[in-house]
Every structure is written in C-alpha cells, then in structure tokens.
C-alpha cells in the first residue's frame, strides 16, 4: 500500500520561508502527478500547486511567485518551497500523489501544519 510521509511544517513569521517534503513509501508503482493542497480552519481544502511527471507545474493564483513545487523522481519525493509567507497561508498542508496500479489511484498524506504569525 502506498503511503506518504510529510515533513517540514512549523511556525514562521510573516515574510519567512519553509520547505515541505513528501516522500512516497512504496515505489513499485508508476507515479503520475504530485501536488500540495491546504485547508485553513473553517475553509474548504484547496489546491496550492501541482507538478506532473514531465515537470509541468501549476499554482493557485494566491501563491504564484512565492511558492515553488518540485520533485525528485529518483527519491519519489515532492517539495514545496514557500517564500514570503503571509498569515493567510496558515493551514494544514496535504500532499497528494496520483499513481497507477492497473487503474488510476490517489493517496493523501497525513497533513502538516504551517502557521504564519504576523
């Protein structure tokens, strides 16, 4: 069973930076897109950034030019570099990985809390 291990959340002041990591535990399967989502208290989960297996990326408008998603296919790991953080970036961040085992499937990480203080 595919599992994801997230790390890198924490408390940071506004204007600071954090890097999130998400490693795939089982690498026998074909991994497709990888992405990051977030859910702030009282709000719906939203997409933050996504990267396909050919390196194509897309971002939410609210994080463009501040966040960068990348992946290391050799390590089956996806990263989210977050710069110029704002208090409104405070949320639980979830990693999602799309993979194939005879059909398309997805798996979610356990979430990591990012808190940005003003």
Secondary structure, 3 states (H helix, E strand, C coil): CCCEEEECCEEEECCCCEEEEEEECCCCCEEEEEEEEEECCCCCCEEEEEECCCCCEEECCCCCCCEEEEEECCCCEEEEEECCCCHHHCEEEEEEEEEECCCEEEEECCCEEEEEEC
